[in-house]
């Protein structure tokens, strides 16, 4: 079990906080297609042993995640832009004041032109609920040693917490113990011990959620256990009192007053806005689209970024003799070598380490009306090529890991082995596989 845990620990620590995109969701038909591809790939797969299991697990995870990143970018550039003449012309939103309002275009190109430009003036950000307890002397012990409990209720669930106070504890130790207890419960509440600079500290609880709907009076509430000892302990802690109530954001959208529970929300299913701070001097932020050539360059850069990251990952593990020779590195770079001249002609150049760099001026020249069709065809062929390589890597990342073949199957006389994919998904790898 420890070998599996180490793989999950690596995945959570490196990729666990990544935001999901709408391209991570799939229809049943898409999942069936992936499943059938896995079965087909495993049908003739030989029996093998992993030579360096610990590094191989990390490499397989990195391959899978890099492949998924490429797949998502390729999907975003192909989404409702099927013809090569339109590919890479996905709109790119821009904010006139990124410090106040960040924006990302999430539309599909079908929205009305009336949403091409609008103004937003941020008057107030949405804020979380804060409960700050009483300040207690750090080196003293204000609690009677014993067991205590309290109930924490959110708008969705209720939880009971129990904690012990020992005779050798101090107030600082008790507060730290409670903070760790609540943070480890993953309830969407951030607990921390704050000091007042005079040798006293208090426990502060802050909700990760912001804003209050009309039906809500709190985001979380705390009540002591029914016994008198827990009631007295809660009076000492003071965390059952709301110090700062959660509030909604307040902003003007094209001059019309609006509010939201969160500082991140969507407009017309086309723009994802993130409010960062109130607008300075009441000046509104203008949300619009970048010029066509600039947007195309940004879309190309997004594709190059995920390609370069995958290439560096392949190169890193090849140097550590974890990768199966330079197989992944060769497969990725072949997409460039096959069309290096045509890519260079439109401003995409290969660096000494194999990564790609865009020259925006050359690309702009390649987007003139007479050259645009061939430019978009080159870009689309490159996009489709690395997308195909990413699909193959996502289906079977283990084929790029260094391994020792134990036995080949009898060609053409094998049954499908759908559960072989668990070698990756469950990371069931040790020296006996």
Secondary structure, DSSP 8 states (H G I E B T S, - for coil): -HHHHHHHHHHHHHHTT----GGG---HHHHHHHHHHHHHHHHT--EEEESSHHHHHHHHHHHHHHHHHHHHHHHHHHTT--STTTTT----EEES-TTTEEEEE---S-S-GGGS-EEEEEEE--BEEEEE---EETTS--S-SEEEEEEEEESS-EEEEEEEE-TT--HHHHHHHHHHHHHTTTSSEEEEEEE-SSSEEEEEEEEEEE---TT-S-SEEEEE-SSHHHHHHHHHH-TTS-SB--B-EEEEETTEEEEESSSEEEETTTEEEEE-S--GGG--EEEEE--HHHHHHHHHHHHHHHHHHHHHHHHHHHHTT-BSTTHHHHHHHHHHHTTHHHHHHTTEEE-TTS-EEE-HHHHHHHTSHHHHHHHHHHHHHHHHHHHHHHHHHHH-GGGGB-EEEEE---TT-----GGGGHHHHS----TT-
